[in-house]
Amino acid sequence: MTVYSEVVTDEPPTDSSASAGVNSGQRQKPISQPMELTYDPEAIEANYHRKPLKVLWRLIRIIFPFAAFYFSLWLDRQTGNLEYHEKKRAIKLKQILTQLGPAYIKVGQALSTRPDLVPQAYLEELAHLQDQLPPFSNEIAFRFIQEELGAPPDDLFAELSSQPVAAASLGQVYKGRLKTGEAVAVKVQRPDLAQGIAIDIYILRQLAKLATHSIKRIRSDLVGIMDEFGARIFDEMDYTQEGKNAERFAQLYGHLKDIYVPKIYEEYTARRVLTMEWIEGIKLTKPEKIQARGIDPSYLIEIGVQCSLRQLLEHGFFHADPHPGNLLATLDGKLAYLDFGMMSEVKPYQRYGLIEAVVHMVNRDFEGLAHDYVQLEFLTSDTDLTPIIPALAEVFNNALGASVAELNFKSITDEFSALMYEYPFRVPAYYALIIRSLVTLEGIAINVDPNFKVLSKAYPYVSKRLLTDPAPELRSSLQDLLFKEGRFRWNRLENLLRNARNSDDYDLNKVLNQTLDFLFSERGEFIRDRLADEAIRELDNLGQTFLQTMNHILQAGFNSWENGSVSASAAKGNSQENLEQLGRILEILRNTRGFNPATVVSLLPQILFKPETRQMGQRIVGGLAQRAVARLIREMLLSEDIPPEQTNGAKPQDRLSLPASVES
């Protein structure tokens, strides 16, 4: 059985081209032909199930170094030397992860971006795992280049560095120059890569199975998460696929402001060799050097956050490994993405579900958030949400604090972990890479600015999507956000508009046009009816306030105006507040980039002559007339002299009430 399928060679395998479980007796083909790598967990399991001693030896090699490391830390605590030996222990941890191979190196890379979790001495050492690992020999690397590209390096490149300029978990990079003059980075894959990764994934997958079956409180799909990780890392071993990923990434996101995606040279790229444009730049984890070039590192972080939001929530094709070795500040102030091996996708329903979850979380709509978890597959459809909703309210109110600006992903995950054990939550496999990507990006941001909060930077984009995206899912979410119990929530609209205008590509004219198209469509009938009801309610309140004011003036005279105005002011109630909010909304629109009064004026005739507008007007006039008639009838009935004993002491205005449909 094969661990992965590939095109094999006529000659005996000399490196990672040999599968960990390749069938014997197959005809070998030239290795220079492309080879396909496919993650097959059943084949891996069948292969290593027959090799228990090899698996046991690997387990010993994993467990013993970590056990020795933990004992050293314990001893340091007992002797009071924990801080004194911190640098030494950090170096040792880096060495352990390096020796154990790519799967563990990636764990170290993720930890190297979290200054809020890992001490500084460990951060400095683990940062070396990003691109400063021990290289393998040039002889093997140059042989791979010849085997994959069909010619010696000297025939292919005008220049090629004598030593690698960087070495990471899966390969090492040489700086070169093509015969046509372009500076390039040539990445060559490490030998014996597939076998080492396959056995580690097998072990981790078996542990995931054991934990799932043995620990009842674990409901997450740990095996699925491991399979997702395995599939992505096997994709990462195919540099041809990485080249295609880079081209797709450039097509989707290369046009964004200050995002740079290097060019891939396909004719110099194969399964184990990747040639791409050389980028001069500075790591985002070195903000002082970036600032010395006159570039604001915080701005680049915001650019990265905005790009990540579009990856996750707009197109769904996202970079699942954004560690500092893969992100550079270019010398002209752009953010460059370098590595496209570990990519993943978010399906449309998952993208819309994530947007809705952010909206419900920010607005503390925990009932909506609970339903989002069902849609996102954190909860099954038959889960009783009744006890979960107040639990979400308690947990996320702690995480949210006073505002969105105080929220970070670590606080969310920390608080959410408490719920995982009490209620039937599970982490779906697709979400593991998403949270890894976001947490890593937030870690890089915190290194630049300790007070950086990803969600506070994300909400303007989410607000813009809610206002501009015509997808039925988001229109429904916008409707739920703006209306509650039949009342229009002006404060929510104000908040959306205020946040959306901070999004770089927010187009106010597009918002106005799309809003009108939706409002006057068949799907917008519900909102038209609610807006008409809101207008009836507000106009009726204003009319009553005016009549009460005039009544005070006529009955008490101008001398008692001051006392009468108190009652009139109280009668205004929410109407005055809503008018003030409407004024603030108009002010926000007026100050939004791209606002043009002439455009708004030109839209008015289109609105006024639409049949739906006339229907709304008729509904408003009819509603006001209905209220006036109902009020008149009530006053006439209440004016009768009814004995107090028949009212049980009730006040005249309490003896008769109208149906809620009329009063509301």
C-alpha positions, 0 to 999 in steps of 0.5 A: 500500500502506498502512503501517497501516490506518485510517479516513481523512477527507473533507478532505486530511490535515493531520497524522499521520492521513496514512499514509506509504503511503496509497492514492490515490483513497480516499473520506475519512471524518470524522477524528473517527471512531476509526482503527485502527493496524496494524503491517505490516512488508511494507507498510512495506518495499514503501513505502520500497523505492520511496523510496531517496532519502528513506531515504538522507537519513534515514540521513544525518540519523541517522549524521552527528550520531552520528559528530560526537558520537563524534568530539567524545568522541574529541577530548576523550579525546585532549586530556584534557578528557573530564570537563571537557566531560562536561555539554556532551556530555550535553546534545548527546546529549540533543539528538541523540536528541530531534531523531531522534524517538520510536524514539531517544528511547526508547533514551535513556529506557532509558539514563536509568535505568541509573546503573550504565552511564551517567555522572551528567551523562548521566543528568541530561540523559537524564532530560529525555527522560522527560517534558520534551521540546520540545512542539508548538504548542497550536493543533495540539493543540487542533485534534486534541482537537476533531477527535477528540472532536467539540467544542472543548476549552472545550466539553469541559473546565471547565479546561485548562492553557494550556501542556502540563505534560509532553511525551514521545516520542509526545505531550504532557499538559495538566492539566484539569478536567471539567465534573463536577469531576474533575481529569484529564490530557489527553494529545494525540498529536504530529503526523506521528508515524506516518511518522517511526516507520515509516521508522526501523523500516524502516531498523532492520529492514533493518540487522537483516536485513543483520546476520543474513545477514552475521554468522554469530555472530548467531543471535538473531531480530533481525528478529523483535525489531524487528517486536515493537518495531514492533508495540508502538510502533504500538499505543502510537500508538492511545490508544483501545487504551491506554485499554483496556490501562489498564482491563485492567491495573487489573482484574488488578493494581489490587487489589494492596497500594499499587498505584494505576491511574488511571481512564480517561474513555472518553467523552473518549478517542479515537485521538489523545486520552487523558483519564485521572485526574490523579495528584499524585506524585513520580518514583521517581528522586527518593528524597530528595523521597519520603522528605521526605513520610515515604514509604520509596522502597525499599518502593515499589521492592519493590512495583513488583518484586512487581507486575512479577513478577505481570505477567510470571509470573502473568497475562502482561500486562505493562508494557513501558515502566516508565521513571520518567516512567511511575511515580510515588510518590503523596502517600499512599505508593502506586505509580502506573502512568501510561502503558499504551501499550507493553504486551505478553504472555507466554504460559503456557508461557513464564511457567512456563518463566521460573519454572522457570529462576529455580528452577534458576538459584538452586539451581544445577541447570544441567542443568535450566536448559539444558532450560529454555532449550530450552522458552523457545526460546533453544535448538532442541529438537535442540541437543546440551546436553552441552557447554552444561551445564558452560558454564552452570555456569561462567558462572552460578556467576560471576554467582551469587556466594555467594548469590541476594542478590548476583545482578542482571540486569546480571550475568546478561546480561553473563555470558550474552552470553559464551555467545551466541557460543560456543553456538547460543543465540538471543534470541527476539523475545518476550524482548526486551521482557521483559528491557527491562522488567526491566533498566529496573525494576532501573535505577530500583531501583539509583537508589534503593538501589545495593545493590538486587538484583531477584532476591533480592526476586523469589525469595520470590514464585517460592517461593510460586508453586512451593508453591501453584500447582497447574499440572502444569508447576510441580508437576513442577518442585517434584518435581524440586527436592525429589527427587534420585536418590530422596532427599528434599532437606530443605534445599531444602524449608526454603529454599522455605518460608523464602523463601515466607513473606516473600511478602505474599500467602503463605497457609500454610493454602492451601499445606497444603490444596493440598499434601494435595490434590496428595499424595493425588491420582493425580499425587502417587503418585510423591511418596508412594512417595518419601516412604515410601522416605525414611521406610523409610530414616530409620526403619531408620537410627534403628533401627540406631543404637539397636541399636548404642548398646544393643550398646555399652552391653551389651558394654562396660558403662557405663564405655566409654559415652563411647567407644561413643557416638562410633561410635553418633554416626557411625552416625547419619549423615544421619539426625540432620541430616535430623531437625535440618532437619525441626525447622527446617522445623517452626519455620519453619511455626510462625513463618509468618504465618497458622499455626494449630495447631488447623487442622493438628490438624484435618487429621490425621484426614483424613490418617490415614483416607485409603486412600493413607495406609494404603497408605503405612503398608503400604509402610513396614512392608513395606520395614522388614520386607524390610530386617530379613529381608535383614539377617538373611540376610546376617548368617547367611551371613557368619557362616560360616567362609570361608577368607581365600584365597577372599575375596581379602582382603576383609573379611566385610562386603564379601563380600556386598551387597544390591541397591540397591533393598533397600539404598537 
